[in-house]
Every structure is written in structure tokens, then in C-alpha cells.
């Protein structure tokens, strides 16, 4: 009888109490992270939504509820429309260019056997560069009279270009700087993904008839880079959408709002004109665009990802 009871396992009451204890321990362990998430993310987001429906100005003793007034104003604000257009153009140019060039550079670096660590450090330098140093360097490189870029163009018989002071060229300049800034980040991520691909698969693909490098890339490398590519696209899109530092350091939204972007418009409305309610409305629109873009990317790319 004792052997039969031992084989039957613990009593139901004991199992229930153990499950309750494990659940309580799980809640206790999750509590710090949950409280941090609530205090640092959910509460500020809720406050942002509330402020976006008000006309509060920084320093004002009270605020008035205006409903959708800020959002209605956004639809007629020419500066906001320019900022939205420039942000989308920046994302549409910098994101695919950074990912395409980053993948190509990663393949070239990973294909060599020497100086891999050195090239990784070189390409990652723009990511860790100080904003002030970066701005000073680019202001010199793109200077309309003494800049090396215009000097090279003059040798080719091309007239000097006012890269950062012309409405026609300022977004081109910011996009070039954005590609340079994001390239190293993308290269390092793709190199990490390439390192994780087993070398045996390339040998097997070659035995199956994949003789050329393009065939091996198409049949082995690209499918197995699916998770890395999804992560790279998501992170790069977010980095491009939140472009602010280069605009603040180099152009301040000029000339004539030609380089105005969403985050800089939000900064100006909130901390230059002290219209916190209107700035909050711009922020809500920005977050909605980020969320929508992430959902679309995940829906489209996640179906094509082959997880190992």
C-alpha cells in the first residue's frame, strides 16, 4: 500500500499549494520589471496622450481641454507637413541604402580572412562618434568654399554646391550623413548573422550544384539571414525615423524649413515656443507612425523569415 501511494505522487492539495506558491514567486520576481515599465513607459505615454488634448504651455499654471484642436491644427500646419514629408523621404532613402550597403560590406569583410576585427572597428566608429565632433567634421567637409568635397568637384569641372545652405541640397546632404552614420551599425549586425551560419551548409550547397557565389548567397546566406535582416530593418527604421541630432547640429531645420523633421519640429514647439500640448500631439503622431511601420514590417518580413 505504501508503495502504491508513493507511485501515485503528491496529493492534489499539495500540488495546488505548490502551484500557488510558484505563481506567487513569479509575480514577486516580475514586480520590479513591471513597476519600472509602468513608471517609465506607460505613465509617460498616458500623460502624453492627455497633454495632446490640451493647450498647456510650459510654465502656465493651468491648462484647458481643447479635444482634437491640436490634431486639427496639424492638418493645416505647413511646417508639420514639410517635417512629415522630409522624415518619410529620409527614411525612404537612408534605410534601404544603409541596409543594402551594409550587407554588401559585411559580405566583403566576412569573405576575407584577415583584419576582420579591424574592419569591424573602423565601420563601427561612426556609431560611437561624438555628435559635436561629427558635426564639426561634416561642416568642414561640406563647406561651400573650403570644403574638400567641393574642391574635388571643382577638379572635375563642377560648380561648388552649398550642401547645407541650399534648400535643394540640404536633404541630400542629411541623407548622405545618415547613411554614413547607420552603415557601421548595420555592418556589425550583418557580420554577426553571417558568423552564425554553419560553414558546412556552403559545402553541402556546392555539392548540390551551387557553384557560384551568387547561388550560395541565394540558397544559403540570404534565407539564413532572415532573423538578422528582420532585426536590422526594424532597428534601422526606428533610427531613421528618430533623426534629430544631425538636424540640430548642422541645419536647425533650415534653410526655410527645408530640413525640418518631425522630432525637431516637436522639439521646437515644446522647448522653443513652449507649446507643450501641440508638441505632445506631434509626438503622438510620430509614435503612431513608428507603430504602424513596425507592424507593416513585421507582417511582411516575418512570413519570409526562416528561423533555425
MOFENCOR-V135555 format. One line per field, one symbol per residue. phi: phi as a letter, one per 20 degrees, with the letter a starting at -180 (. if undefined). psi: psi as a letter, one per 40 degrees, with the letter a starting at -180 (. if undefined). burial: 1 if it has 16 or more other C-alpha atoms within 10 Angstrom, else 0. A space follows every 10 residues. Layout:
# MOFENCOR-V135555
phi=???
psi=???
burial=???
This chain:
# MOFENCOR-V135555
phi=.fffffffnf fgffffffff fffffffffe ggfffffffe cfffffffff ffdcdfdgnf fbcdedmegf fffffdefff ffffffffff ffefffffff ffffffffff feddlfffff fffeggfdff ffffffffff fdffddffff fffffendfg degdddfedf ffffffffff feffffffff ffffffefff fffffffeoe eeffffffed ffffeggfff ffffffffff fefbffffed clneelmfdf cffffffffe dddmefffff ffffffffff ffffffffff effeedee
psi=dddddddeai iddddddddd ddddddddde ddddddddde dddddddddd deeifhihei diiihebedd dddddehddd dddddddddd dddddddddd dddddddddd dieifddddd dddedddeii dddddddddd dehddeiddd dddddeehii hgdeehdded dddddddddd dedddddddd dddddehhdd dddddddeeg didddddddd dddeeddddd dddddddddd dfhddddddd dfeaifedfh iddddddddd edefgddddd dddddddddd dddddddddd dddehhh.
burial=0000000000 0000000000 0000000000 0000000000 0000100110 1111111100 0000000011 1001000011 1111011111 1011101110 1110111011 0000000011 0011010000 0001100110 1111001011 1000000001 1111111001 1111111111 1111111111 1011000000 0100000001 0000011001 1011111111 1111111111 1111011101 1111001111 1111111111 0001111111 1111010001 0011000100 10001000
